[in-house]
């Protein structure tokens, strides 16, 4: 099932997400549907708030960056109840986009490395370290679970310059190749 993408202005994008319990109904189906939605929307990551669910899960498939970072070959994972334990390394800037902010791309500075604890779909626990593009995507999706959007990383002037575009997004006045859920509409 392909979910519509929740866009800027919907309160769920500003909520801190709740942990998922081991007995969460149809978790495997949710993970499968999140990957399907992400691929359909041409994303490399998707967090539950972006499909209207304030729960702590995101999915990533960073294998598209394997040409530049060979270790990302077949990098496809679900991160459930993640907790970033450590951020390190030099901050680096990269141009980021977000399915919940269609037609907006901005330079965002993030630390180059992270250490993260999470469980997979079978509730096996992992503590892993990532760098480069994987660390960036994980931090971006993790932000969604904390109610943070990429625009929150911008300076006040840049935010003011985006005000018109953000207003248009909340009204659904954007062109996307995927279905969106407009705030306040069912």
C-alpha positions as CSV (number, residue, x, y, z in Angstrom):
1,X,0.0,0.0,0.0
2,X,1.3,3.4,-0.9
3,X,0.6,6.1,1.7
4,X,0.1,9.7,0.8
5,X,3.0,11.9,2.1
6,X,2.1,14.2,5.0
7,X,3.4,17.7,4.1
8,X,4.5,20.8,5.9
9,X,1.9,22.3,8.2
10,X,0.5,19.0,9.5
11,X,0.9,18.9,13.3
12,X,2.1,15.2,13.2
13,X,5.4,16.5,11.7
14,X,6.1,18.5,14.9
15,X,5.3,15.8,17.4
16,X,7.9,13.7,19.2
17,X,7.1,10.2,18.1
18,X,6.1,7.4,20.5
19,X,8.1,4.1,20.9
20,X,6.8,1.0,19.2
21,X,5.9,-1.9,21.3
22,X,7.0,-5.5,20.4
23,X,3.4,-6.5,19.8
24,X,2.7,-3.6,17.4
25,X,0.0,-4.9,15.0
26,X,1.2,-5.7,11.5
27,X,4.7,-4.2,11.9
28,X,6.1,-6.1,9.0
29,X,3.3,-4.9,6.7
30,X,3.9,-1.3,7.9
31,X,7.7,-1.6,7.1
32,X,6.9,-3.1,3.7
33,X,4.4,-0.3,2.9
34,X,6.8,2.4,4.1
35,X,9.5,1.1,1.7
36,X,6.9,0.9,-1.1
37,X,5.8,4.5,-0.4
38,X,9.4,5.7,-0.2
39,X,10.3,4.1,-3.6
40,X,7.1,5.4,-5.2
41,X,8.0,8.9,-4.0
42,X,11.7,8.7,-5.2
43,X,13.0,9.1,-1.6
44,X,16.0,7.5,0.1
45,X,14.4,7.6,3.5
46,X,10.9,7.8,5.0
47,X,9.9,8.4,8.6
48,X,6.5,7.4,10.1
49,X,5.4,11.0,10.7
50,X,5.7,11.5,7.0
51,X,2.8,9.0,6.6
52,X,0.8,10.5,9.4
53,X,2.0,8.2,12.2
54,X,3.7,9.6,15.3
55,X,5.7,6.4,16.0
56,X,9.4,5.8,16.2
57,X,10.3,4.1,12.9
58,X,12.0,5.1,9.7
59,X,13.2,3.2,6.7
60,X,16.2,3.9,4.5
61,X,17.6,2.6,1.2
62,X,20.9,4.5,0.5
63,X,22.1,2.0,-2.1
64,X,21.7,4.7,-4.8
65,X,24.8,6.4,-3.4
66,X,26.9,3.2,-3.7
67,X,28.8,4.5,-6.6
68,X,30.4,7.2,-4.4
69,X,30.3,5.1,-1.2
70,X,30.6,1.4,-2.1
71,X,29.8,0.3,1.5
72,X,26.2,1.5,0.8
73,X,25.6,-1.3,-1.8
74,X,22.4,-3.0,-0.6
75,X,22.0,-0.6,2.3
76,X,18.3,-1.1,3.1
77,X,17.1,-1.0,6.7
78,X,14.3,-0.3,9.0
79,X,15.2,1.6,12.2
80,X,12.7,1.0,15.0
81,X,12.9,3.0,18.3
82,X,16.2,4.5,17.3
83,X,18.3,6.6,19.6
84,X,21.3,8.5,18.4
85,X,23.9,7.9,21.1
86,X,26.7,10.1,19.6
87,X,27.4,12.5,16.8
88,X,31.0,13.2,15.9
89,X,33.4,14.3,13.2
90,X,33.5,17.6,11.3
91,X,30.2,19.1,10.3
92,X,29.6,19.0,6.5
93,X,27.1,20.7,4.3
94,X,25.0,18.9,1.7
95,X,22.0,20.0,-0.2
96,X,18.9,18.1,1.2
97,X,15.4,17.7,0.1
98,X,12.4,16.2,2.0
99,X,9.2,14.5,0.7
100,X,7.3,16.5,3.3
101,X,8.7,19.8,1.9
102,X,8.2,19.3,-1.9
103,X,10.0,21.7,-4.2
104,X,12.4,22.8,-1.4
105,X,16.1,21.9,-1.4
106,X,18.5,23.6,1.0
107,X,22.1,23.2,2.3
108,X,22.1,21.6,5.7
109,X,25.1,21.2,8.0
110,X,25.3,17.9,9.9
111,X,28.1,16.0,11.8
112,X,29.8,13.4,9.5
113,X,29.5,10.4,11.9
114,X,26.8,9.0,14.2
115,X,26.5,6.1,16.6
116,X,22.9,4.8,16.8
117,X,21.0,2.2,18.8
118,X,17.8,0.7,17.3
119,X,15.9,-2.5,16.9
120,X,14.9,-4.2,13.6
121,X,11.5,-5.7,12.7
122,X,12.2,-8.7,14.9
123,X,13.2,-6.5,17.8
124,X,16.8,-7.5,17.6
125,X,18.9,-4.7,19.1
126,X,21.8,-3.1,17.3
127,X,24.4,-0.4,18.1
128,X,26.1,0.7,14.9
129,X,28.2,3.5,13.7
130,X,27.7,5.3,10.3
131,X,29.5,8.0,8.4
132,X,29.0,9.9,5.2
133,X,25.8,9.7,3.3
134,X,24.3,7.0,5.5
135,X,24.8,9.2,8.6
136,X,23.2,12.1,6.9
137,X,20.1,10.2,5.8
138,X,19.8,8.6,9.3
139,X,20.0,12.1,11.0
140,X,17.5,13.6,8.6
141,X,15.0,10.8,9.2
142,X,15.7,10.7,13.0
143,X,14.9,14.4,13.1
144,X,11.4,13.6,11.9
145,X,10.9,11.4,14.9
146,X,11.8,14.4,17.1
147,X,9.5,16.8,15.3
148,X,12.4,18.5,13.5
149,X,12.3,19.5,9.8
150,X,15.3,20.4,7.6
151,X,14.0,24.1,7.6
152,X,14.8,24.1,11.4
153,X,18.5,23.9,10.5
154,X,18.4,27.1,8.4
155,X,19.3,30.6,9.5
156,X,16.4,33.0,10.1
157,X,16.9,34.9,6.9
158,X,16.7,31.7,4.8
159,X,13.5,30.7,6.7
160,X,11.9,34.0,5.9
161,X,12.8,33.6,2.2
162,X,11.0,30.2,2.2
163,X,7.8,31.5,3.9
164,X,5.9,31.8,0.6
165,X,6.9,28.3,-0.5
166,X,6.0,26.8,2.9
167,X,2.6,28.5,2.8
168,X,1.9,27.1,-0.6
169,X,2.8,23.6,0.6
170,X,0.3,23.8,3.5
171,X,-2.4,24.6,0.9
172,X,-1.4,21.8,-1.4
173,X,-0.2,24.2,-4.1
174,X,2.8,22.2,-5.1
175,X,3.7,19.8,-8.0
176,X,4.7,16.3,-6.9
177,X,4.9,12.9,-8.5
178,X,3.3,11.4,-5.4
179,X,0.1,11.8,-3.5
180,X,0.2,14.2,-0.6
181,X,-1.9,14.7,2.5
182,X,-2.8,18.4,2.8
183,X,-3.0,19.7,6.4
184,X,-6.5,19.9,7.7
185,X,-8.0,17.9,4.8
186,X,-9.1,14.3,4.9
